[in-house]
Amino acid sequence: MVDLKSQYEKIKTEVDSAIQNVLDTTTFINGPAVKGFASDLEHYLGVKHVIPCANGTDALQIAMMALGLKPGDEVITADFTYVATAEVIALLGLTPVLVDVYPDTFDIDVQAIEKAITSKTRAIVPVHLFGQCADMEKITALALKHNLFVIEDVAQAIGAEYTFADGAKKRAGTIGTIGCTSFFPSKNLGCYGDGGAMYTDDDNLANACRMIANHGQSVQYIHDSIGVNSRLDSIQAAILKIKLKHLDEYAVARNNAAALYDMAFAHHPKLKIPTRVKNLTHVFHQYTLQLKNVDRSKLKEFLTAKEIPAMIYYPIPLHLQKAYKDARYKQGDFPVTEKLCNSVMSLPMHTELTKETINYITDSVLEFVK
Ligand SMILES: *Cc1c(COP(=O)(O)O)cnc(C)c1O
């Protein structure tokens, strides 16, 4: 699905020397590379604070802790997402309130959010799924009206840019109260291990996140709140500092690949290509087709035999997962998500796809679906 090896080889000299520098200076934890990367990312995103942490799941958890969410508080998120989003809500004793998504963009349905708001609702967690922003203009307006926090799960959409009706532009993750991202190797900005970060313009919230990520410590050995231990290590930060310089060019490569896929599939009656919304950029973390009257598992087998990986993101809606079973939900409650889970298929998407490879993939898919 990704080709991290070829991508690494193009930046090998720079990356190797950055890693060597961390080794030579033995500044493994909280070294200058961590501050340097955070400050570069602040500049890139146009946000006041970037707080690095150990992974994207931690970023979501720390953000919710820093916002002071308490057991019993309801947090609205999408039924169609990676499990981490709902996991941290449940883990903190908050109540995950799941809502359906739009059938064309895969992003959280704003009308469904509005219907799910109760007196206990404290936050909305939109997930910018597969690299395209949720409808942030409407979501932030709704949040303002009901006095709710907006915690953006930007793990799949770092670098995406959202344009408001008035023409103003903002990067994904800098629109709501706080943005939470992941630097897992296969993410659009991936390190060579685990990593994550939160971003916000709010000084107090940034301080709270920094403190919670560091054992609730304000000054060494003074603990003001219960925290966690969640750090981005210096080697990962040094790698990310280099890869950040290439992020926009990586997004272009992903968009070029998506355009070639689109061209091959756009007019096929059994294939629905991913919908682009005009007012924002898509950074194609995944290229996800919807199949109509196609035997998906047979297609997957057919592609596997041709050494083409294909993945189902995601095969089971959250409300039908054993861990998230809840008397409030039953099969049929989120028809769009349920349908998507049965019909989506993601094709290889990364920065190193050549025209030849894409032709081979598209020809193979078309050969099967006829
Ligand atoms: C990857 C991902 C996460 C979690 O990130 P980790 O770094 O793996 O903890 C959270 N939400 C979404 C939507 C993701 O894709």
The ligand as an SDF file (V2000), in Angstrom:
LIG
                    3D

 15 15  0  0  0  0  0  0  0  0999 V2000
   -3.6430    6.5260   12.6190 C   0  0  0  0  0  0  0  0  0  0  0  0
   -4.8470    7.1260   13.1940 C   0  0  0  0  0  0  0  0  0  0  0  0
   -4.9440    7.4260   14.5630 C   0  0  0  0  0  0  0  0  0  0  0  0
   -3.9430    6.9760   15.5880 C   0  0  0  0  0  0  0  0  0  0  0  0
   -2.6290    7.2640   15.3620 O   0  0  0  0  0  0  0  0  0  0  0  0
   -1.4750    6.3880   16.0570 P   0  0  0  0  0  0  0  0  0  0  0  0
   -0.2590    7.2160   15.8740 O   0  0  0  0  0  0  0  0  0  0  0  0
   -1.4220    5.0820   15.3380 O   0  0  0  0  0  0  0  0  0  0  0  0
   -1.8290    6.2160   17.4970 O   0  0  0  0  0  0  0  0  0  0  0  0
   -6.0710    8.1050   15.0130 C   0  0  0  0  0  0  0  0  0  0  0  0
   -7.0750    8.4280   14.1740 N   0  0  0  0  0  0  0  0  0  0  0  0
   -7.0320    8.1310   12.8600 C   0  0  0  0  0  0  0  0  0  0  0  0
   -8.1730    8.5540   11.9900 C   0  0  0  0  0  0  0  0  0  0  0  0
   -5.9340    7.4580   12.3230 C   0  0  0  0  0  0  0  0  0  0  0  0
   -5.9040    7.1700   11.0210 O   0  0  0  0  0  0  0  0  0  0  0  0
  1  2  1  0
  2  3  1  0
  2 14  2  0
  3  4  1  0
  3 10  2  0
  4  5  1  0
  5  6  1  0
  6  7  2  0
  6  8  1  0
  6  9  1  0
 10 11  1  0
 11 12  2  0
 12 13  1  0
 12 14  1  0
 14 15  1  0
M  END
$$$$
